[in-house]
Amino acid sequence: MTETILAIDIGSTKVCAIIAEIENDRIQIIGHGIAKSQGVKKGNITNIELASKAIKKALGDAKRIAGSNISTATISISSTYAKSIKSNGIVNIPSKDVGIKEINRVMQTALYNANIPTEYSLLHVLPYNFKVDEQSLIDDPFGMNANRLEVDANIIVAQKSSLSNLQKAIKAAGVEVENIVVNGYASLISTVTEDEKELNVAVIDMGGQTSNLVLHVGNAIRYSDFLAVGSNHITNDLSMALHTPLQVAENVKLRHANLIESYNDTIELPIIGDERNTNSVSLDTVHNVIVSRVEETLLLLKKSIDESKLKEQLGGGIVLTGGMTKIKGIREYAQMIFGGMPVRVAFPSKVSGLFNELKDPSFATVVGLLLYRAGHHTEYEININQNLLHSKGISESFAEDHSLQLSDIRLNDVVEDTKNEIRQRKEQQYVAKKEKSEIGFSLDELSSNPIEENNPFKKFTNWAKQLF
């Protein structure tokens, strides 16, 4: 059976829409459209009407090429207004067998335990470590025998206002949002190999106005960050340094940007406000301006990686993608900045029918959105719709029966798990001390139990005591 899917990347410099068909796990691109971005600055929607017009144009071109009228899409959102929150979840397994329902329950518990600010909304729950009983670093707990299941998760959230404005712009363009994916995650999906994931890797997407960083360590993204700096800043620097119009500075960047070699030749450039006259400019000056901005950007990204405390685990090195990586010599320069770590420049892959125009690092995000929609996400994930995504062959009837959503992890379920957890600890204490033959205790006793401060159930007992 063939399924048609749509991905839209709304960037600061361009909007790209791609339509593809999925058949037997094969993704074939059948249409694409690209429009100059409007109403977007540094990844944020600043004018809904203008942004919507750009989306409509890109989508209209894609539909004409594909001959499709699809209107449900997977959308990107900039990392600029997203943040990561660490959380964990613990559940008991009465059946002793770990299935999809149990994995969903422990991940939903981690989400329930997370301290998410009220002005933020969920994008992704990404588990990077499972623990079965006392055994940690479990890649996939599915099908294992266990009494207890734990998870450490990285929860990515975004500002509600940014999400709302993005959704309004999309809706005004006549598109229904199916999924929203943070752009660094999408870029990782389309550029990183399985070996690099296994060894742990950093992905840096250097776009027009922002640079996004994600670290894939373990089984999922562990860390993400962004810089409000991109290739447009090089253009601005050149325009000011050479006193020439922005479009002329952009052309100089595209033709002469080289981080390795410098030339003493001169070029004639028009002057801002007096384009009939020209200035003679040395290419050595152009080289110095570009090197200064790229060096500053890479040093800031290096600092972020250092602060993540995960640098020593990045055996897969660093993957660079995005439009800024087309500057000649950027791989070698980055390798020098990052202290000799392996560095490569990555192009989007893993799909068929890539038009020549799309065989470019600046399209890594939109291709990653297609792959995400086709199931190339983390092994387990809770998405923006609070549905559990996974790769296991669970029947539709199972999904209907168990309805894998946060709404089904009702407060009563969490309450019961909490009581069971505390009851077991109390029983062990009483049996060990042989102080009582029968166990009975009140909510006050539960809340006074000396549980560790980081126990995920403690906050519930405190809340319940205040409530009752």
Order of alpha helices (4+ residues) and beta strands (2+ residues): beta-beta-beta-beta-beta-alpha-beta-beta-alpha-beta-beta-beta-alpha-beta-alpha-alpha-beta-beta-beta-alpha-alpha-beta-beta-alpha-beta-alpha-beta-alpha-beta-beta-alpha-alpha-alpha-alpha
